[in-house]
Amino acid sequence: MNLRQIEVFYAVMKSGSVSGAAKLLHVSQPNITRILAHTELQLGFPLFHRHKGRLIASQQALALLPEAEKVYRQLGSLQSLTCKLQKGHSHLRVGAPPVLSTSLLPPVLANLCKHSAISAEISTGNQDELCNALLENQLDFAISFGQVAPPRLTSQVLKHTEMVALLPTDLPCTEYAISIASLLEIAPIIGLDARDPLGMAVKQSILHHRPDHQFQLSVRSYSTAAELVMQGMGIAIVDPWTAQNYRDKLTVRPLSEPLPVSVSLLFADNSPLSSTANQLIDLLRQCLSEPPIVNSELSQF
């Protein structure tokens, strides 16, 4: 199969129809049908069975799909690199978890754009998604929670801080700095995705107090955890930036047993940072040197 045939096959598998593939690839349906027929003729086996106007993937097609996905990802990485080279070093592709992409990156990027002619893309994702995008050359660098980087990626800590507790405003709480044990007695704690560095830290801290603990609710997004707290569904332990966004709606308390949070810079070992990227990183360091507003408020409590 050549690249065009793989592209058509993958589009049909993902969309489930010839018309859907045609829309994805911006070509006509007869063109998709012709390429599929020619591909099946070359291969000597059917990729799809036709039943009442629907396409049903054959066993051979299902076996080919994982390898086609690999090729498709590599092609996307090549296209991303080509685009980067065309635009030069003035174009930045930055990744971050949702809370940092909405609270930390926008003002820093706005500051940089005011003083230089750059273009930028911001992508959001969890730790695994950001790392994969870096390895596939879809990002120039990412900022993320945690300090550990997988092979072929470099991690540099930009800031150390601590997680805080979010409680409903009508929940009685006489303690200023509150312990995990006390939180467990007050209300259920909303779990964060254990694949995330912060989620794992919260889970391990709770299991230290209650080895058999099971979360009633678990979420992937810190803001979703905060919204559930607002609905009276429990307590959340989150990063300071999420807490800052909800400080006027919820009660924020530091933890008496601190849970450290690191914000780190991630980039691929084989992809040196451009001068423009380093400019943005310097601005990020300056911004992170100032604590989130909620931390300042807690220190004066």
Secondary structure, 3 states (H helix, E strand, C coil): CCHHHHHHHHHHHHHCCHHHHHHHHCCCHHHHHHHHHHHHHHHCCCCEEEECCEEEECHHHHHHHHHHHHHHHHHHHHHHHHHHHHHHHHEEEEEECHHHHHHCHHHHHHHHHHHCCCEEEEEECCHHHHHHHHHCCCCCEEEEECCCCCCCEEEEEEEEEECEEEECCCCCCCCCCECHHHHHHHCCECEECCCCHHHHHHHHHHHHHCCCCCCCCEECCHHHHHHHHHCCCCEEEECHHHHHHCCCCCEEEEECCCCEEEEEEEEECCCCCCHHHHHHHHHHHHHHCCCCHHHHHHHCC
